[in-house]
């Protein structure tokens, strides 16, 4: 079983799902009992697609991984 990379950046915990997909969590929410997953990032041919939890069907696109993370910060 492959262990996926996990790291903290911009106050968020990022877990690699595959070499082009990441799950983004905010551990501060877990402290108050709320779900900690805030969204997902998918790399698509030079762009990063962001899917936010609670906004089904809505996708936003960014040119950098850091910009995509900024969109998921609460």
C-alpha positions as CSV (number, residue, x, y, z in Angstrom):
1,X,0.0,0.0,0.0
2,X,1.4,3.4,-1.0
3,X,1.6,6.1,1.7
4,X,0.4,9.4,0.3
5,X,2.3,12.6,1.1
6,X,0.8,14.9,3.6
7,X,2.0,18.4,4.4
8,X,1.0,21.7,5.9
9,X,0.9,24.9,3.8
10,X,-0.9,28.2,4.3
11,X,-2.5,26.9,7.5
12,X,-4.1,23.9,5.7
13,X,-3.3,20.2,5.7
14,X,-2.8,18.9,2.2
15,X,-3.0,15.1,1.5
16,X,-1.9,13.8,-1.9
17,X,-4.5,11.4,-3.3
18,X,-2.6,10.8,-6.5
19,X,0.2,12.6,-8.4
20,X,-2.4,15.2,-9.6
21,X,-5.1,15.2,-6.9
22,X,-5.1,16.6,-3.3
23,X,-7.5,16.6,-0.4
24,X,-7.4,19.8,1.6
25,X,-8.4,20.0,5.3
26,X,-8.5,22.7,7.8
27,X,-7.6,21.1,11.2
28,X,-9.0,24.1,13.1
29,X,-12.5,22.9,12.2
30,X,-11.9,19.5,13.7
31,X,-11.2,21.2,17.0
32,X,-14.8,22.5,17.1
33,X,-16.3,19.2,15.8
34,X,-17.0,20.4,12.3
35,X,-15.9,18.4,9.2
36,X,-12.3,19.3,8.4
37,X,-12.2,18.6,4.6
38,X,-12.7,21.9,2.9
39,X,-12.1,20.8,-0.7
40,X,-10.1,19.1,-3.4
41,X,-7.5,20.3,-6.0
42,X,-7.0,18.5,-9.3
43,X,-4.2,19.4,-11.7
44,X,-5.4,19.6,-15.3
45,X,-2.9,20.5,-18.1
46,X,-1.2,23.4,-16.4
47,X,-4.3,24.5,-14.4
48,X,-5.6,23.6,-11.0
49,X,-9.3,22.9,-10.6
50,X,-10.7,23.5,-7.1
51,X,-13.9,21.9,-5.8
52,X,-15.1,23.3,-2.5
53,X,-17.1,21.2,0.0
54,X,-20.6,22.7,0.2
55,X,-20.6,24.1,-3.3
56,X,-21.6,21.1,-5.5
57,X,-21.1,21.5,-9.2
58,X,-19.1,24.7,-8.9
59,X,-15.5,24.5,-10.0
60,X,-12.9,27.3,-10.1
61,X,-9.6,27.3,-11.9
62,X,-6.2,28.7,-11.0
63,X,-2.8,28.9,-12.7
64,X,-0.8,27.9,-9.5
65,X,-1.2,25.4,-6.7
66,X,-0.8,28.2,-4.1
67,X,-3.6,30.2,-5.7
68,X,-5.8,27.2,-5.5
69,X,-5.0,26.7,-1.8
70,X,-5.8,30.4,-1.2
71,X,-9.3,29.8,-2.5
72,X,-9.8,27.0,0.1
73,X,-8.7,29.0,3.1
74,X,-11.6,30.0,5.4
